[in-house]
């Protein structure tokens, strides 16, 4: 019985999210209402409120799920990328590649959230998530400049590049985009890290 209930919950949440995203693409988030969501998802109002407080709660939970998964994905990067005596460029590339691959694989949602029909606050959440990832990698103690400036530079540059790529409709392939990012950011660690192996 519990398994059937769980499957029912999953199916309901999937229907709500599907309807919500369809409506957001068509009308924009500001014009989406709970009434429209439940009609599109073919559920009653009570069922919706069992899962979400309102459309803002639904949006926030979907964004949190998207970004939390990205944080988990980047944990697969080599742990010594920022811990070794000399920082390896190949390890940094591995970290960025995981990041880029995840954004690309979830491109439709990233594109929608960053569009005029999406959430203006998503960019702030994306930056906060990036800060969490950089801080988690324990590279702060290796900085040769104040960490607030280093983090601001890294987050602003990499996120701006990714945002531009998303808004372009992923004009470049993943590999082409990563090459662009690597060419732009490769010189940065030389200036902000005490030890950096550019030949690694």
Order of alpha helices (4+ residues) and beta strands (2+ residues): alpha-alpha-alpha-alpha-beta-alpha-alpha-alpha-alpha-alpha-alpha-beta
